[in-house]
Amino acid sequence: MRLDLSRRRLLATAALSGAVAGLARPAIAQNSLRGTGSVIVHFGGGSMGEAQRIAYSEPFQAETGIRVIHQAGVAAGVQRAAILAGAPKHDVANISGGSMAAFEQDGLLQAIDYGYWTPQNRAGYDLVPASQFNVPAMLYSMVVAFDQQRYASRAPESWADLWNLRDFPGRRTLAAGTNAADGASYEIALLADGVKPEDLYPIDWERALRSLDRLRADVVKWWANGAESVQLQVDRQATIGSAWNGRIDGANEQGARIGKSWNQGILQWAGWAIPRGATNSENAQKYIAFMSRPEPQARFSEIITYGPTNALAFNHIPAERAALLPTAPAVKDRQIVQNYTFWNTVDATGQTGLRRAIAEWERWIAARR
């Protein structure tokens, strides 16, 4: 099963794009973002990539005359190495919230020019503020994902249920620990072991790995990326695991039957940033400013169930759609906002949480081969 948008969904979205585009006409008349040349933009691929293309890239190109070149995203380590080499992969990079602070601390990003923004749009970033070097791109949640048919009589509701092999038998899947903060497997393991959300940080590495020890024999694969997390369930290799809410909904739109529970979801965010040495930095500033507007953000959330970062976008999202988003009032308080400060703080070993996670994981894997 291919996990891209159905033709029906795309047509519906295109109609919505046209309807909402009229709301942005005052900004178009100002021509404040018009320019020439091109901009190389991180492309998420799959349903996220289609949402980006329809909501952001195509209307930006039509309004400004600037050609948008999509280029596949790369891991944070690859992006870092490219910037240090003076050849960043993108003019507009998408970097996870967990990794963003390290890029900032090492001077790898250019400052955002808020002169292209309206004050109202910047103020609309209420949950995660738009900052000096990055702009939150989307809000999403790592949640319990499960086979609805397999668990039709009783659905798992927490990470502890994922560890409950008696009541919820079947093969498991979780993110590899090398995904560090992005995969949230350390937080998940601790929550499953009974740690209260308010006591998650600092991460107790040994306790988390002991918790994972109890599940390891039933993990069919430690997934490496978001597409793989749901594909393992689509292919019936795993019946329960972790996945991002938008990936689950995208699979279900293509006929999968993957359930999800918002309880103890790990609320995360990724940000747009302009790497140091970007070739088309002015156009990158304009692209990011365009994405700050509530109307295109509403289109994005209409296509994929990731929450907008400008709260004003909810004024343009139908109530029934808003209810599916991870920042909807009914589900927001059931989740845990990931602590990126912890993940980027240097501990007594001289490592950030991000680097410590990888080191601990590699040690754990090597000891159990």
C-alpha positions in Angstrom: 0.0 0.0 0.0 1.4 3.4 -1.0 1.1 6.0 1.7 0.4 9.1 -0.3 -2.7 11.2 -0.7 -5.7 9.8 -2.6 -6.9 11.6 -5.7 -10.1 12.5 -4.0 -8.3 14.0 -1.1 -6.0 16.0 -3.3 -9.0 17.4 -5.3 -10.8 18.4 -2.1 -7.7 20.0 -0.9 -7.1 21.9 -4.1 -10.6 23.3 -3.8 -10.0 24.4 -0.2 -6.7 26.0 -1.4 -8.6 28.1 -3.9 -11.2 29.1 -1.4 -8.7 30.1 1.2 -6.4 31.8 -1.2 -8.9 34.7 -1.6 -8.4 35.4 2.1 -4.7 36.3 1.4 -5.4 38.8 -1.4 -4.6 41.9 0.6 -1.1 40.5 1.2 -0.7 39.7 -2.5 -1.7 43.2 -3.4 1.2 44.6 -1.3 3.7 42.5 -3.3 5.9 42.6 -0.2 7.4 39.1 -1.0 7.9 39.4 -4.7 11.3 38.6 -6.1 13.4 36.7 -8.6 15.5 33.6 -8.8 14.9 30.4 -6.7 14.9 29.0 -3.3 15.9 25.4 -2.3 13.5 24.1 0.3 13.5 21.0 2.5 10.9 18.6 1.2 9.2 16.2 3.7 8.0 13.6 1.1 4.9 11.5 1.4 1.7 13.1 2.8 3.8 15.8 4.5 5.5 16.7 1.3 2.2 17.0 -0.6 0.8 19.2 2.2 3.9 21.4 1.9 3.6 21.6 -1.9 -0.1 22.5 -2.0 -0.2 24.8 1.1 3.1 26.6 0.8 5.3 26.1 -2.3 2.8 26.4 -5.1 1.0 29.5 -3.8 4.3 31.1 -2.8 5.7 30.6 -6.2 2.5 32.0 -7.8 2.5 35.1 -5.6 6.2 36.0 -5.6 7.6 34.7 -8.9 10.3 32.9 -7.0 10.9 29.3 -8.1 10.7 26.8 -5.4 13.1 23.8 -5.7 12.2 20.9 -3.4 15.0 18.8 -2.1 14.7 15.8 0.1 15.4 16.3 3.8 18.5 15.0 5.4 19.4 13.9 8.9 20.6 16.6 11.3 24.1 15.2 11.3 24.3 15.4 7.5 22.9 19.0 7.5 25.4 20.0 10.1 28.3 18.6 8.1 27.2 20.3 5.0 26.9 23.7 6.7 30.3 23.3 8.2 31.7 22.5 4.7 30.1 25.7 3.4 27.6 23.9 1.2 24.3 23.6 3.1 21.7 21.2 1.6 18.9 23.7 1.7 18.2 27.4 1.8 15.2 26.6 4.0 16.0 23.7 6.3 13.5 21.8 8.5 15.2 20.9 11.8 13.6 19.0 14.7 13.0 21.0 17.9 15.3 18.7 19.7 18.2 19.4 17.5 17.6 23.1 16.8 19.4 24.5 19.9 22.6 22.8 19.0 22.5 24.4 15.5 22.0 27.8 17.1 24.7 27.4 19.8 27.2 26.4 17.1 26.4 29.4 15.0 25.1 27.4 12.0 22.0 29.4 11.4 21.1 32.9 10.0 18.8 35.2 12.0 15.2 35.4 10.8 14.3 38.8 9.3 10.9 39.6 10.9 10.6 42.7 8.7 8.8 40.5 6.2 6.2 39.5 8.8 3.2 41.2 10.2 3.3 41.8 14.0 0.0 39.9 14.3 1.5 36.8 12.7 4.5 36.8 15.0 2.3 37.2 18.0 0.2 34.3 16.8 3.1 31.9 17.7 1.8 31.4 21.2 2.6 27.8 22.1 6.1 27.8 20.7 7.4 31.3 19.9 9.1 32.3 16.7 12.6 33.1 17.8 15.8 34.8 16.5 17.1 31.9 14.5 14.1 29.6 13.8 10.4 29.5 13.2 8.3 26.6 14.4 7.0 24.8 11.4 4.4 22.3 12.8 3.3 20.6 16.0 2.8 16.9 16.1 2.6 14.1 18.6 4.3 10.7 19.1 1.5 8.4 20.1 0.5 4.8 20.7 -0.4 3.3 17.3 -2.1 0.0 17.0 -4.0 -2.5 14.8 -7.7 -1.6 15.2 -8.7 -5.1 14.0 -6.3 -7.0 16.3 -7.4 -5.0 19.3 -11.1 -4.5 18.4 -12.4 -5.7 21.8 -10.1 -3.5 23.9 -7.8 -0.8 22.6 -4.5 0.1 24.2 -4.6 3.5 25.8 -1.1 4.1 27.2 2.6 3.2 26.8 2.2 0.7 29.7 -0.3 -1.1 27.4 2.4 -1.4 24.8 4.5 -3.3 27.3 1.5 -5.4 28.4 2.0 -8.6 26.3 -0.6 -10.6 28.1 -3.6 -8.3 27.3 -2.2 -6.9 24.0 -0.2 -9.7 22.3 1.7 -9.1 19.1 4.9 -7.8 17.6 6.1 -4.3 18.6 7.9 -1.4 17.0 9.6 1.7 18.5 12.0 4.3 17.3 15.7 3.3 17.5 17.5 5.2 20.3 19.8 6.8 17.8 16.7 9.0 16.9 17.3 10.5 20.4 14.7 13.2 21.2 12.9 12.8 17.8 12.0 9.1 18.4 11.0 9.8 22.1 11.7 6.1 22.9 13.5 7.0 26.2 10.5 9.0 27.4 8.1 6.3 26.3 10.1 3.6 28.1 10.0 5.6 31.3 6.3 6.3 31.1 5.7 2.6 30.5 7.7 1.9 33.7 5.5 4.1 35.7 7.4 7.4 35.8 5.1 10.4 36.2 5.2 12.9 33.4 6.5 15.6 35.7 9.4 13.4 36.7 10.6 12.4 33.2 13.5 14.9 33.1 16.4 14.5 33.5 16.1 11.1 31.7 17.1 8.2 33.9 19.1 6.4 31.2 19.6 3.1 33.0 15.9 2.8 34.0 14.8 3.6 30.5 17.1 0.9 29.0 16.0 -1.7 31.6 12.4 -1.0 30.6 13.3 -1.5 26.9 15.1 -4.7 27.9 11.7 -6.2 28.9 10.2 -5.4 25.5 13.2 -6.1 23.3 12.4 -9.7 22.4 9.0 -8.7 21.0 10.2 -5.7 18.9 10.2 -6.7 15.3 12.2 -3.7 14.3 13.4 -0.4 15.8 12.2 2.0 13.2 14.4 4.6 11.6 11.9 7.2 10.2 8.3 8.1 10.3 7.3 6.4 7.1 8.7 3.1 8.4 6.8 3.4 11.7 3.5 3.1 10.0 4.6 0.9 7.1 5.5 -1.8 9.6 1.9 -1.8 10.7 0.4 -1.5 7.2 2.4 -4.6 6.2 1.2 -6.4 9.4 4.8 -6.9 10.6 3.9 -5.1 13.8 0.6 -4.7 15.6 1.4 -2.0 18.1 4.1 0.7 18.5 4.9 4.4 18.3 4.2 6.7 15.4 3.5 10.3 14.7 -0.2 11.2 14.6 0.0 12.7 11.0 1.7 9.5 9.7 -1.1 7.4 11.2 -3.8 9.6 9.7 -2.1 9.6 6.3 -2.0 5.8 6.3 -5.6 5.6 7.3 -6.6 7.8 4.4 -5.2 5.2 2.1 -7.2 2.3 3.7 -5.1 1.3 6.7 -6.8 0.7 10.0 -4.3 2.0 12.6 -5.8 3.3 15.8 -4.1 5.9 18.1 -4.3 7.0 21.7 -3.6 10.6 22.6 -2.9 9.6 26.3 0.7 10.4 27.2 1.4 11.5 23.6 4.8 13.3 23.3 4.1 16.7 21.8 6.9 17.8 19.6 7.7 20.4 17.0 10.1 21.0 14.1 11.3 24.4 12.9 12.2 26.2 9.7 15.7 27.7 9.6 18.1 29.3 7.2 21.5 27.6 7.3 24.7 29.7 7.5 26.0 30.1 3.9 22.6 29.5 2.2 22.8 30.6 -1.4 19.4 32.2 -1.6 19.0 33.6 1.9 16.7 36.5 0.9 14.3 34.2 -0.9 14.5 31.9 2.1 13.4 34.7 4.4 10.4 35.4 2.1 9.4 31.7 1.9 9.4 31.5 5.7 7.5 34.7 6.0 4.8 33.3 3.6 4.5 30.2 5.8 3.9 32.3 8.8 0.6 33.4 7.5 -2.5 31.8 9.0 -4.2 31.0 5.7 -1.5 28.7 4.2 -1.0 27.1 7.7 -4.7 26.3 7.7 -4.4 24.7 4.3 -1.4 22.6 5.6 -3.4 21.3 8.6 -6.4 20.6 6.3 -4.2 18.2 4.3 -2.2 16.6 7.1 -3.1 16.4 10.8 -0.2 18.4 12.1 -1.1 21.4 14.2 -0.5 25.0 13.0 2.1 27.0 14.8 0.3 30.4 14.3 -2.8 30.2 16.5 -4.6 32.5 14.1 -4.8 29.6 11.6 -7.5 28.1 13.7 -9.8 30.9 12.5 -9.6 29.3 9.0 -9.8 25.6 10.0 -13.3 23.9 10.2 -14.1 22.8 13.7 -14.4 19.1 12.7 -10.8 19.2 11.3 -9.4 21.2 14.2 -10.6 18.4 16.5 -8.2 16.0 14.8 -5.1 18.1 15.5 -2.7 17.4 18.4 -3.2 20.9 19.7 -7.0 20.6 19.8 -8.3 21.7 23.3 -9.8 18.2 23.9 -6.5 16.4 23.6 -3.7 18.9 24.2 -3.8 18.5 28.0 -3.6 14.7 27.7 -0.1 15.0 26.2 3.4 15.8 27.4 5.4 18.6 25.8 8.9 17.3 25.1 11.6 19.1 27.1 14.1 20.3 24.5 16.1 22.2 27.1 17.0 18.9 28.7 17.9 17.4 25.4 20.4 20.2 24.6 21.9 20.7 28.0 25.4 19.3 28.7 25.4 16.8 31.6 28.2 15.6 34.0 29.6 13.4 31.3 30.2 16.4 29.0 27.5 15.4 26.6 24.2 16.9 25.6 21.1 14.7 26.1 21.1 14.2 22.3 24.6 12.8 22.2 24.2 10.9 25.4 21.1 9.1 24.0 23.1 7.9 21.0 26.0 6.7 23.1 23.8 4.9 25.6 21.9 3.2 22.8 25.0 2.0 21.0 26.4 0.7 24.3 23.1 -1.1 25.1 22.9 -2.7 21.6 26.5 -3.8 21.7 26.1 -5.4 25.1 23.1 -7.5 23.8 24.4 -8.8 20.5 
